[in-house]
């Protein structure tokens, strides 16, 4: 076997004494993702399949044939097994317990020379495969969330448009009826002026009790003046800040026989204005989301851009809005900070990972702070939450590849490793974390002046 080809007789003897051969049937688990890494395996006969669970979906990482080895990554980097190995057929393996594996690298040093190049290639391939699946899973979640965010204003606009069609038909009918009242031009101008004033007035935002009291007051007035549909008409008049005094003034200028048609026309006209405003708001929300998606992904732009970090943070918060429901987000930006030359899409990936982790730590309630300020020659971004914090024993490992504190299948352990590489390797910046129960703060430092 290539792994042991350069060992001396003494080294082979040591290997024989410190390992054991095991026979395993078909479709048996050798080790499982998330379990403590306690042994290294060399496949002598048979076939192995290595898979990883990513967001609940199994991803094939490798198929091993005789002479291949597995289980070395977690033994070397620390932590549990990052994947699951199962036999495809009856297989025979050589097993070295963790202490013996560590000793083998010293006693049987030629093994390390063979193993390390394979290990480097394997980690690179595994990382690329897992990252790709991780990104696809994250994209699927993001797409589902965005579909929900887009559906809400789209559905609201559609409902408002349908109601507007009915209201305009009703308004047209009421306009014909009002024409038959033979009002003077002065009376018509007064009614039009009242409608205009009510349309531009600030809509009242009353508590339910005050709203109900004002509606009851207007319903009584409308009933006293024989105005039909008083219960349906009153809420719109209250929202438009029309009260008894304004209606009394109108009644002094219009004949009693025209009051019902005039107020029904006024109510329909105000309802049409509200529906148009609702459509404008919904379409504006759709436009904002589309803009955020385009800016978040830095579509149609080169790899290095003149980046406004605050815009990237805001776009990311917009994209993650579906995950932040129930969570209070406080922004504290230093708007005097300059734009920086950076990889905009990659920075947004950093903000996405940090904010997503903060949201996951909080569940459906809590507080997230996003702060920026200048620190010497660096732009400092802080993302903090008041969640349970990161355990001290995990804190020093969180930026290592394949290390995760999440349940098996929920995290790949590459999110913060990717964040570290983007900030440190690509942008020559720095990232650190300070965590205790009730306060976790990630600090990202980016050079204001780009480095070569």
N, C-alpha and C positions, 0 to 999 in steps of 0.2 A: 504494500500500500504506500502511495506517495507520502502520506503523512508520517510514516515510520521508516521510510526507505533509508534514511541516513543515520539511523540509530546504531550504536555499537551493541555488541552482545550484552555488555553490562547494563546499558540503558534499556534494552529489550527485556532483560531479566527483571529490572526494576518495574517496568511497565506491567509485566506479567504478574508480579507480586502485588501490585497496587490497583489492579483493575479486575473486573469480573465480566464474564460473558453471560449474556441473558438471551433467552429465546422467547420471542413474542409472537402470538398468533396474528392473523389478519384483522385489520380494523380495530387495533388496540391503541390506546393513547400512551405515548411514551412520556410526554409532559404536557401540561395544559397552560394556556395563556393566563397570566395572573398568579399562578402558583409560585412559591419560593423556588428560586433556581438552586438546585442542590446537586446537579451532576452534569457531566459532559459525555456525549455519546458519539461513537464511531460505528457506522453501518458496515457490518462484515458481509452479510448476505441479506437479500430482500430489497424492499423499496419503502421509502418514507415520503410522506407528504406534509409540508409545513404550511399552516394557514394562520391568519390573524383575523380576529373579529373587529370590524370597524363599523361603529354605529349600527350594531346588530346584524351586519352582513359579513359573511365569511369571504376572505380574500386569499387566494392561493399565492403564496410567496415563493415556494420552491418545491421541487420533487427531487429527492436524493436517491442515489444509487450506490452500490457497494464502493467503499473507499471514502465516501463523504462523511463529514462530521457535522454535528449540530449541538446547540445548547451553549455555545461558547460566549455569545454576545452578552447575556445577562451576567455570566460569571465574571467577565472582564470589566463591564461598566457598572455592575452592581444593580440590584433590583430583581424583580420577579421575571419569569419567562415572558417574553414579549410576543410569543406565538404558541401555537399548539402543534405538536408533532404526532402523527398517527401512522401506523403501518398500513400499507396497501395490501401486502400479502404477508405470509409468515416470514419473519425476519430474525436475524441474529445480530446482536449489537455488543459492542464493548462499552462498559460503563465505568467512568471514573467519578468518584464522589468529589465534591467541591474542594476539600483540602488537598486531595491527591492531584486534582487538576492544577491547582496553584503550584504545587511542588514540581509537577511534570514540566512546567514551563522553564524551570531552573535546571532540573536534573537532566531533562531530555531537551536541551536547547534547540537542536535541529527541528523539532516539532514546531517551535515558535516561528522559525524562519519560513516554514511551509504554510503555517496557519495564518500569519499576519496578512500577507497579500490577499489571500482568499477572504479573510475576515473583512478587510477594507472594502473589497469589491462587493462582498455580500451585504455589508452595512449600507453601502451606497445604493445598491439595487433595492434592498428592502425599504430603505428610507424613501427612495423615489416612488416605489410602488405604494407604500402606505400613505405618503403625502398626497399622491394622486387620488387615491380612494377617499382620503380624508377631505380633500378639497371638493371632490364630487359630492360627498355626503353633506359637507357644509353648504355647498351650492344648492343642494336639494332642499335643505332646511331654509336657507335664505330665500330661495325661489318660492317655497310654500308660504313663508311669512310675507313676502312681498305680494304674492297673489292675494293673500288675505287683506293686506293693507290697500292694495289697488281696488279690490272688490268692494270695500266699504264705500268709498266716495263714488265709485261707478254706479253702485246700486242706489245710492242716495240721489245721484243726478237723474237716474232713470225714473225713480219714483216721483221726484219733483217735476220732471218733464211731463209725466203722465197726468199729474195733478194740475199742472199749468194748462194743459190742453183743456181739461174740464172747466177750469176757472175762467179761461178766456172765452169759452163758449157761453158760460153763464154771464160773464161780464158783457158780452155782446147783446144778449137778451135783455139784461137790465138797462143797458144804454138805450135800446129802442123804447123800453117802457118809460124811462126817464124823459125821453124826447116827447112822449105823448102827454106829459104833465104840463107842457107849454110854459116852462119856466122862462123868466126873463134872462137876458144875457148877464145881468149883474148877479142874479141868483146862481147861474151856472158857473160864473167866474168865482164866486165865493166857494162853491162846492169843490171846484178844481183847485183853488188855493188851499183849502183845508186838506185835500188829498196830498198835494205837493208838500205841505208842511209836515204832515204825518209821515210821508215817505222818507224824508231826510232827517226826521227826528231820531235821536238816539233811542233804540229800543230799550224798554224798561226790563231790567233783570231783577225781578222781585222774588222774594222767597215764596214758597207755595201758599203760605197763609195770607200774605199781603196780596198776592195775585188773586186768590179766591175771593177775598173781601172786595177788591175793586171790580171783579167780574160780577159779583152779586149786586153791587151798587148799580152797575150799568144795565144788568138784566132787568132790574126793577124799573129803571128809567125807560128802557126800550119797551117794556110791557105797558107802562103807563101811556106811551105814545103809539101803541098799537103797531109796533114794528115786529114783523114776523121773524121767526128763527132767531130770537134774541139769545138763546143759549149758545148757538153756533157763532153768532156775530160778536158777542162781547169779548171773548179772549183776544181776537185780533185787534179790536179797538183799544184794549188795555195795553197790549204790547206796543202799539203805536202812540202811546202816551196821551190818548184822548180820554177826557174825563167828562163829568156831568156839565161842568161850566162851558166847555167847548160845544157840547151838544145842545145845551140850552141856547147858546148864541146862534147856532145854526137854525134852531127851531123858530127863533124870532124873525128870521129872514125868509123862511120857506113856508109855503102853505101846508097845513096839517095833512092834506091828502097826498102830498109829495114826499113826506118825511120817510115813509117806509121804503119807497123805491130809491130815494137818495142815499139812505144809510146802507141798504143792501148793495147798491152800486159801489159806495165807498168801501165797504168791507171786502167786496170782490176785488176791487182795484188794489187795496193794500195786501190782500192775499197773493195776488199775482206778483207784486213787488217782492214779497217774502220768498216766493218760489224761485224767482229769477236770482235772488241773492243766494239761495241754497244751491242752485245750479252753478253759479259763479264760484262759490266756495268749494264745491266738490270738484269741479274741473280744475280749479287752482291747486287743490291738493294732489290731483293726478299729475298735473304738470310739475309740481314740486318733487314728487316721487321719481318721475322720469328723469328730471334734471339731476337729482341726487344719485340715481343709478349710473348715469353717464359720467358724472364727476367722480363718483366713488371708484369706478373701474378705470378712470382716465382713458376713456375711449378716444381714438383718433389723435393720440399724443405720443411723443417719443418716450424712450425709457427714462430720460432724465428731464425733469420739468422744474419750472419755477413754481414752488408749491406754497400755498397758504395752509399752514398746519391746522388753523382753526376751521377752515372750510372742510378739510379732510375729516376732522373730528365730528363736525356737525353732520356731514354726509353719512358717516358711519353710524352715528346715533339714529339718524333717520332710517337707515337700512335695518338696524336692529330694534326698531320701535316695537315690533311684535314680541320681542323677548324681554323688553323692559317695562311691560305693563305691570302696574302695581309697585314699581320701583321709582323712587324720586331721584331725578338726575339734576345735579347742580353744576352749572358751568361758571367758571371763574377765569376768564381769559384776559391776558394782557394784550390788548389790541394794538399796542405800539410795537409789538415784536415784528421783525421784518420777515418777508418771504424767504425761503431757503431753496437751494438747488438740491433736489432729492428725487428718489424713485417714488412717485406719488402712489401708484398702485400697491407697492410693497409696504409703504407706511400705513396705508389703510388696512392692510392685512394685519399689521401690528396692532392698530387700534381695535380691530375686530376681535382678535384673540384676547386681548386684555379685557375689553368690555364684556365679551361673552363669558369669560371665566368669572368676572365679578358678578354678572347676572346669575350664573350657575351657583355661585357661593351663597347668594342671597335668597334664591328661590323666587317667590313671587312678592316679596316685600323687603324693604330696606332702602338704603341711600347710597348713591354713587356720586362721587365728586370728580369732575374733570377740570384740571387747573393748568394754566401755562404761565410761565414767567421767564425772565432772562436770568441766567446764572453765568457770570463772566462772559466767555465767548460761546456759550452754549444756549440753545433754546431748550428749556426744561418742560416736559409734559408729565403731569402726575395724574394717575388714575387710581382712585381710592374707593374702598367700600367699607361698610360697617358690618361685614359678615363674620363668621366664626374664626377666620384667620387660617394661616398655614402652619401645620405642626412643625416645631423646630427641627425634628429629624428629617423632614422633607424639604425644608427651605433651601438647604445647600445643594440639593439635587434637581431643583425644578427646571433649570435651563439645560439639563443633560438630555440627549436624545433617548427616547423611549421610556423616560421616567414619567409616571403619571400617578396622581392620587385618586383618579376616578375609577369607577367600577370597570371590570373587564368588558370591553366592547363599547364603552362610552367615550373613551379617550385613547389616543394613540401614543401620547407622550411626545409628540413632535410639535405641538402648537407653540410652546414657549421656547423650544429649541430653534424653531423657525424664526420666532421673534428676535431671539438673541443674534442669530446670523444676519438678519436684515439690519438690525441696529448697529451691531459691532463690525461685521465684515463688510457690508455694503455701504454703510454711512459713516463709519469710523466714529461711532458714538458710543454710548454706554447705557446699560440698563441694570437696575438693582431693585431689590424689594425689601421692604420692612413690614413685618407682619406680627400681630398679636391679636388675641380675641377682641373683636369689636373694631379693629382697624387694620386694614391691609393697604399698603401704598406701593404701587409700581412707579418708579421714576425712570423716565426715558430722557437722555441728554443727546441732543443733536447739534453738531457744529453749525454755527450760523454761517460761517465761511466754509464752503466745500473744500475738502482736502483731496489731494491727488491720490 
